[in-house]
Amino acid sequence: MSKSDLMKQSAIAAKQPSFKDPASFEFISFSVKDSITVSKRKESINREKLDEVMEYSSPLADALKRQVQLEFDYLQKQTDGNEIAVYYTELVAKGTNSLGGVIQNSFNLVMLNDSVFTVTSVK
């Protein structure tokens, strides 16, 4: 399986279960919009940032805490600063909404450049 296929598979696995009717999920497209190197990402995702985010106490902060923790743990293992750390991607899919209508949406996902392209954020 190609890198692109693995990324697409990871994106679908992250988004499809959140559909009102996951069985209605229909893949339209997937693309990589941008990427950031390990050295650049380490500038913004570091111990200080992790500690700051972990102090947040609202339920809305849980997703951010998870994202920062996943990225921090991943970056700690990386030694090549020129390697890609994070991909910014877009998934377009159709599905049935709660009224029974078929709608098409675009979702922005952040993925780690690990062996399974872990999705850290979906918007």
N, CA and C of each residue as an Amber inpcrd file, in Angstrom:
protein
   369
   0.8410000  -1.1770000   0.0000000   0.0000000   0.0000000   0.0000000
   0.8900000   1.2460000   0.0000000   0.5490000   2.2200000  -0.8320000
   1.3550000   3.4360000  -0.9490000   1.1430000   4.3570000   0.2600000
   2.0540000   5.2920000   0.4150000   1.9590000   6.2690000   1.5000000
   0.6460000   7.0440000   1.3870000   0.2950000   7.4510000   0.1900000
  -0.9480000   8.1830000  -0.0360000  -2.1700000   7.3580000   0.3610000
  -2.1550000   6.0660000   0.0210000  -3.2640000   5.1720000   0.3790000
  -3.3810000   5.0030000   1.8950000  -2.2380000   4.8920000   2.5690000
  -2.2430000   4.7640000   4.0290000  -2.7870000   6.0290000   4.6920000
  -2.4020000   7.1830000   4.1630000  -2.8920000   8.4530000   4.7020000
  -4.4070000   8.5650000   4.5100000  -4.8630000   8.2230000   3.3250000
  -6.2970000   8.2660000   3.0170000  -7.0620000   7.3310000   3.9510000
  -6.5480000   6.1230000   4.1350000  -7.1850000   5.1260000   5.0040000
  -7.2710000   5.6420000   6.4450000  -6.2170000   6.2770000   6.9200000
  -6.1970000   6.8260000   8.2760000  -7.2210000   7.9560000   8.4180000
  -7.3120000   8.8100000   7.4030000  -8.2730000   9.9190000   7.4250000
  -9.7050000   9.3960000   7.4690000  -9.9960000   8.4120000   6.6480000
 -11.3440000   7.8310000   6.6120000 -11.6730000   7.1790000   7.9580000
 -10.7260000   6.4330000   8.5110000 -10.9530000   5.7590000   9.7970000
 -11.1970000   6.7650000  10.9220000 -10.5830000   7.9370000  10.8200000
 -10.7640000   8.9560000  11.8540000 -12.1030000   9.6780000  11.7260000
 -12.6000000   9.8410000  10.5140000 -13.8000000  10.6540000  10.3150000
 -15.0900000   9.8520000  10.1700000 -15.0520000   8.7240000   9.4980000
 -16.2830000   7.9690000   9.2060000 -17.1250000   7.6420000  10.4460000
 -16.5370000   7.1890000  11.5500000 -17.3660000   6.8500000  12.7260000
 -18.1600000   8.0220000  13.3000000 -17.7470000   9.2430000  13.0190000
 -18.4530000  10.3970000  13.5730000 -19.6590000  10.8240000  12.7380000
 -19.8470000  10.1950000  11.5920000 -21.0100000  10.5070000  10.7620000
 -22.2870000  10.0590000  11.4670000 -23.3540000  10.7880000  11.2670000
 -24.6610000  10.4290000  11.8370000 -25.0190000   8.9940000  11.4540000
 -24.7620000   8.6490000  10.1890000 -24.9730000   7.2890000   9.6840000
 -23.6720000   6.8430000   9.0180000 -22.7380000   6.2450000   9.7830000
 -21.4410000   5.8610000   9.2260000 -21.5370000   4.9820000   7.9700000
 -22.6020000   4.2010000   7.8510000 -22.7640000   3.3400000   6.6720000
 -23.0150000   4.1640000   5.4110000 -23.4570000   5.4160000   5.5670000
 -23.7340000   6.2610000   4.4040000 -22.4820000   6.9870000   3.9060000
 -21.3620000   6.8430000   4.6100000 -20.1220000   7.5260000   4.2510000
 -19.7160000   7.1720000   2.8270000 -19.4230000   8.2120000   2.0340000
 -18.9500000   8.0090000   0.6620000 -17.7260000   8.8890000   0.4450000
 -16.5910000   8.2770000   0.2020000 -15.3430000   8.9850000  -0.0320000
 -15.4140000   9.7500000  -1.3570000 -14.9800000  11.0100000  -1.3430000
 -14.9180000  11.8160000  -2.5680000 -13.4630000  12.0910000  -2.9390000
 -12.6920000  12.6860000  -2.0120000 -11.2900000  12.9830000  -2.3300000
 -10.4740000  13.1630000  -1.0540000  -9.1670000  13.0910000  -1.2330000
  -8.2250000  13.2950000  -0.1390000  -7.0030000  13.9900000  -0.7230000
  -6.5000000  15.0110000  -0.0330000  -5.3050000  15.6950000  -0.5090000
  -4.4760000  16.2240000   0.6520000  -3.1770000  16.3230000   0.4200000
  -2.2560000  16.9140000   1.3850000  -2.1310000  18.3880000   1.0220000
  -2.4290000  19.2580000   1.9670000  -2.3980000  20.7010000   1.7290000
  -1.0710000  21.3350000   2.1240000  -0.4330000  20.7950000   3.1730000
   0.8050000  21.3820000   3.6660000   1.4920000  20.3870000   4.5950000
   2.7420000  20.6700000   4.9150000   3.4880000  19.8410000   5.8680000
   4.4800000  20.7180000   6.6130000   4.9060000  20.2360000   7.7700000
   5.8660000  20.9610000   8.6040000   6.9630000  19.9910000   9.0180000
   8.1960000  20.4600000   9.0010000   9.3220000  19.6170000   9.3890000
   9.3850000  19.4500000  10.9070000  10.1340000  18.4490000  11.3200000
  10.3230000  18.1740000  12.7390000  10.9130000  19.3920000  13.4490000
  11.9470000  19.9930000  12.8820000  12.5860000  21.1350000  13.5590000
  11.6290000  22.3130000  13.7130000  10.8160000  22.5920000  12.7070000
   9.8430000  23.6870000  12.8050000   8.7610000  23.3750000  13.8290000
   8.2880000  22.1210000  13.8340000   7.2120000  21.7560000  14.7550000
   7.6870000  21.7610000  16.2060000   8.9570000  21.3980000  16.4130000
   9.5130000  21.4060000  17.7660000   9.5780000  22.8170000  18.3410000
   9.5600000  23.8400000  17.4780000   9.5540000  25.2210000  17.9550000
   8.2410000  25.5530000  18.6580000   7.1430000  24.9510000  18.2040000
   5.8430000  25.2810000  18.7980000   5.2770000  24.1890000  19.6990000
   5.7070000  22.9570000  19.5150000   5.2510000  21.8610000  20.3700000
   6.4540000  21.3990000  21.2020000   6.5460000  21.9340000  22.3970000
   7.6720000  21.6340000  23.2770000   7.1550000  21.4100000  24.7000000
   8.0280000  21.1540000  25.6290000   7.6340000  20.8710000  27.0130000
   6.8450000  22.0460000  27.6170000   7.2870000  23.2540000  27.3450000
   6.6000000  24.4320000  27.8790000   5.1560000  24.4980000  27.3670000
   4.9620000  24.2800000  26.0820000   3.6230000  24.3060000  25.4930000
   2.7630000  23.1730000  26.0550000   3.3550000  21.9780000  26.1680000
   2.6330000  20.8360000  26.7180000   2.1560000  21.1300000  28.1350000
   3.0400000  21.6510000  28.9800000   2.6690000  21.9700000  30.3570000
   1.5660000  23.0320000  30.4020000   1.6690000  24.0280000  29.5320000
   0.6600000  25.0920000  29.4760000  -0.7140000  24.5250000  29.0970000
  -0.7590000  23.6850000  28.0740000  -2.0180000  23.1130000  27.6020000
  -2.6120000  22.1750000  28.6490000  -1.7880000  21.4300000  29.3440000
  -2.2860000  20.4820000  30.3370000  -2.9470000  21.1740000  31.5370000
  -2.7060000  22.4630000  31.7050000  -3.3360000  23.2090000  32.7940000
  -4.7710000  23.6000000  32.4690000  -5.1390000  23.5630000  31.1930000
  -6.5130000  23.9080000  30.8060000  -7.4710000  22.9030000  31.4310000
  -8.6050000  23.3870000  31.9040000  -9.5160000  22.4810000  32.6060000
 -10.9010000  22.3460000  31.9780000 -11.1700000  23.0450000  30.9060000
 -12.5020000  22.9330000  30.3030000 -12.6090000  21.6420000  29.4820000
 -13.8020000  21.1130000  29.3700000 -13.9990000  19.8990000  28.5630000
 -13.5970000  20.1040000  27.0970000 -13.7010000  21.3350000  26.6090000
 -13.3160000  21.6230000  25.2310000 -11.8070000  21.5000000  25.0140000
 -11.0520000  21.5840000  26.0910000  -9.5940000  21.5100000  25.9890000
  -9.0910000  20.0830000  25.8430000  -9.9240000  19.0810000  26.0750000
  -9.4770000  17.6900000  26.0210000  -8.8990000  17.3090000  24.6600000
  -9.5320000  17.7520000  23.5760000  -9.0300000  17.4410000  22.2270000
  -7.6750000  18.1040000  22.0010000  -7.5340000  19.3320000  22.4590000
  -6.2520000  20.0320000  22.3160000  -5.1660000  19.3510000  23.1340000
  -5.5090000  18.9410000  24.3560000  -4.5440000  18.2270000  25.2030000
  -4.0630000  16.9500000  24.5120000  -5.0190000  16.1900000  23.9420000
  -4.6790000  14.9510000  23.2490000  -3.7590000  15.2280000  22.0650000
  -4.0970000  16.2580000  21.2710000  -3.2870000  16.5860000  20.1010000
  -1.8670000  16.9760000  20.4830000  -1.7440000  17.8620000  21.4440000
  -0.4130000  18.3310000  21.8420000   0.3970000  17.1890000  22.4540000
  -0.2320000  16.3490000  23.2700000   0.4710000  15.2150000  23.8810000
   0.9550000  14.2340000  22.8100000   0.1070000  13.9140000  21.8380000
   0.4950000  12.9940000  20.7530000   1.6630000  13.5570000  19.9520000
   1.5610000  14.8290000  19.6010000   2.6450000  15.4450000  18.8270000
   3.9320000  15.5400000  19.6400000   3.8200000  15.9220000  20.9000000
   5.0030000  16.0250000  21.7480000   5.7060000  14.6740000  21.8580000
   4.9430000  13.6170000  22.1490000   5.5280000  12.2760000  22.2710000
   6.2000000  11.8430000  20.9670000   5.5490000  12.1210000  19.8440000
   6.1120000  11.7700000  18.5420000   7.4100000  12.5430000  18.2790000
   7.3830000  13.8480000  18.5260000   8.5530000  14.6840000  18.2600000
   9.7440000  14.3240000  19.1290000   9.5080000  13.8540000  20.3460000
  10.6100000  13.4740000  21.2370000  11.4270000  12.3150000  20.6710000
  10.8170000  11.5020000  19.8290000  11.4890000  10.3370000  19.2440000
  12.2060000  10.6630000  17.9350000  11.9850000  11.8630000  17.3980000
  12.5310000  12.2150000  16.0960000  13.8990000  12.8720000  16.2250000
  14.8240000  12.4190000  15.3820000  16.1790000  12.9580000  15.4120000
  16.5400000  13.7530000  14.1570000  15.8290000  13.5280000  13.0670000
  16.0990000  14.2240000  11.8050000  15.1870000  15.4390000  11.7000000
  15.7520000  16.6100000  11.9240000  14.9720000  17.8410000  11.8990000
  14.3750000  18.1860000  10.5530000  14.9300000  17.6200000   9.4830000
  14.4460000  17.9140000   8.1410000  13.3060000  16.9910000   7.7010000
  13.0460000  15.9650000   8.4820000  11.9610000  15.0200000   8.1750000
  10.6110000  15.7110000   8.3960000   9.6090000  15.3050000   7.6300000
   8.2570000  15.8400000   7.8200000   7.7210000  15.3040000   9.1500000
   7.1510000  16.1940000   9.9580000   6.5670000  15.7980000  11.2510000
   5.0580000  15.6800000  11.1510000   4.4450000  16.6760000  10.5020000
   2.9890000  16.7870000  10.4830000   2.5200000  17.1330000   9.0730000
   1.4300000  16.4960000   8.6830000   0.7700000  16.8220000   7.4190000
  -0.5710000  17.4790000   7.7170000  -0.8880000  18.5130000   6.9580000
  -2.2100000  19.1340000   6.9910000  -2.9430000  18.6340000   5.7530000
  -4.0630000  17.9650000   5.9590000  -4.7530000  17.3060000   4.8610000
  -6.2230000  17.7110000   4.7940000  -6.8380000  17.3760000   3.6690000
  -8.2670000  17.6330000   3.4970000  -8.9460000  16.3750000   2.9780000
 -10.0340000  16.0090000   3.6260000 -10.8580000  14.8750000   3.2280000
 -12.2200000  15.4180000   2.8260000 -12.7010000  15.0230000   1.6560000
 -14.0370000  15.4040000   1.2090000 -14.8550000  14.1190000   1.1360000
 -16.0400000  14.1500000   1.7590000 -16.8880000  12.9570000   1.8070000
 -18.3560000  13.3610000   1.8180000 -19.1890000  12.4240000   1.3930000
 -20.6400000  12.6030000   1.4430000 -21.1990000  11.6700000   2.4980000
 -22.3590000  12.0460000   3.0190000 -23.0440000  11.1950000   3.9750000
 -24.4530000  11.6970000   4.1960000 -25.2480000  10.8860000   4.8430000
 -26.6330000  11.2340000   5.1210000 -26.7190000  11.9750000   6.4490000
 -27.4100000  13.1320000   6.4300000 -27.5620000  13.8880000   7.6700000
 -28.7840000  13.3980000   8.4480000 -29.0520000  14.0210000   9.5700000
 -30.1400000  13.5630000  10.4420000 -31.5280000  13.7210000   9.8150000
 -31.6420000  14.5200000   8.7680000 -32.9250000  14.6990000   8.0800000
 -33.0650000  13.7660000   6.8790000 -32.0460000  12.9560000   6.6540000
 -32.0880000  12.0060000   5.5410000 -31.5260000  12.5430000   4.2450000
 -31.0730000  13.7830000   4.2450000 -30.4830000  14.3670000   3.0380000
 -29.0220000  13.9990000   2.9070000 -28.5660000  13.8640000   1.6730000
 -27.1520000  13.5740000   1.4170000 -26.4160000  14.9030000   1.3060000
 -25.3840000  15.0580000   2.1130000 -24.5950000  16.2810000   2.0990000
 -23.1230000  15.9400000   1.8730000 -22.4190000  16.8910000   1.2860000
 -20.9810000  16.7300000   1.0710000 -20.2640000  17.7580000   1.9260000
 -19.2440000  17.3090000   2.6510000 -18.4720000  18.1870000   3.5250000
 -16.9870000  17.9990000   3.3020000 -16.2630000  19.0190000   3.6800000
 -14.8090000  19.0030000   3.6230000 -14.2880000  19.0530000   5.0590000
 -13.3190000  18.1990000   5.3750000 -12.7700000  18.1150000   6.7260000
 -11.2630000  18.3190000   6.6760000 -10.7440000  19.1260000   7.5790000
  -9.3090000  19.3510000   7.6820000  -8.7610000  18.4650000   8.7910000
  -7.7450000  17.6840000   8.4620000  -7.1400000  16.7630000   9.4160000
  -5.6510000  17.0590000   9.5470000  -5.1450000  16.9070000  10.7650000
  -3.7100000  16.9930000  11.0190000  -3.2370000  15.5810000  11.3020000
  -2.1670000  15.1480000  10.6090000  -1.6480000  13.7830000  10.7470000
  -0.1660000  13.7980000  11.0710000   0.2200000  12.8950000  11.9560000
   1.6400000  12.6880000  12.2220000   2.2420000  11.8710000  11.0810000
   3.5140000  12.0420000  10.8500000   4.2150000  11.2670000   9.8320000
   4.7840000   9.9860000  10.4610000   3.9420000   9.2660000  11.1940000
   4.3670000   8.0010000  11.7840000   3.9560000   6.8530000  10.8550000
   4.1510000   5.6390000  11.2810000   3.8900000   4.4800000  10.4170000
   2.4230000   4.2910000  10.0470000   1.5140000   4.8440000  10.8560000
   0.0640000   4.6900000  10.5870000  -0.6120000   6.0300000  10.3180000
   0.1760000   7.1040000  10.2130000  -0.3570000   8.4390000   9.9590000
  -1.4720000   8.7840000  10.9480000  -1.1040000   8.7880000  12.2130000
  -2.0350000   9.0740000  13.2960000  -2.6780000  10.4410000  13.1120000
  -4.0040000  10.4760000  13.1500000  -4.7360000  11.7320000  13.0440000
  -4.8230000  12.3440000  14.4410000  -4.3040000  13.5670000  14.5590000
  -4.3150000  14.2350000  15.8590000  -5.4290000  15.2620000  15.9800000
  -5.9680000  15.6970000  14.8450000  -7.0140000  16.7100000  14.8710000
  -7.8850000  16.6050000  13.6320000  -9.2040000  16.7910000  13.8240000
 -10.1630000  16.8090000  12.7220000 -11.0590000  18.0130000  12.9170000
 -11.1650000  18.8290000  11.8890000 -12.0390000  20.0270000  11.9640000
 -12.8910000  20.0780000  10.7130000
